[in-house]
Amino acid sequence: MKKTIVMLCYLLSLTTAFSSVKAAEYVYFGFEPQIVTNYVASKKKMGYVRLSVELMIEGADNFDVVEHHSPLLRDAIINIIGNQTEEKVKSIKGRAEILKQCEDKVKSLLTIETGKPLVKKLLFTQWLDN
């Protein structure tokens, strides 16, 4: 009985300790309007991509900072996508690589401008290519 009470007290103290840990606060910033850009097509016709991009921002207080720099970030994303080949744009693996390039570039630019990356993750929430 004594062991059960000691174990119960121990478990209760653990739950109290874990409940005091603050969960990370994230907010999302979406580029409006959607991003539309051309890419390098292998045929004579021009290819384009229309996509929605969301940024997962660490801390609500950083939202305004990211919004302030959104034209710079938007331009970087457009430049990266515009330099991709048709094969890369149309494949799932290629899109994942493009996503990683965009995320790295956004974090790099924000670090240069603000001293911190501010963005936890970049998400393509819609992707339409032609």
Number of C-alpha atoms within 10 A of each C-alpha: 6 7 8 9 10 11 12 12 11 12 12 11 12 11 10 11 10 9 10 8 8 7 7 7 11 16 15 16 17 17 16 11 9 13 16 15 16 19 22 18 16 11 8 6 9 12 18 19 18 15 18 17 21 18 22 18 21 18 15 12 12 15 19 11 14 20 14 11 15 18 12 14 21 16 11 17 21 17 15 15 23 18 11 17 15 20 14 17 26 15 11 11 12 16 18 14 14 18 20 15 15 22 19 15 17 25 19 17 17 20 14 11 12 13 10 12 19 21 25 13 17 21 16 14 10 11 15 12 15 14
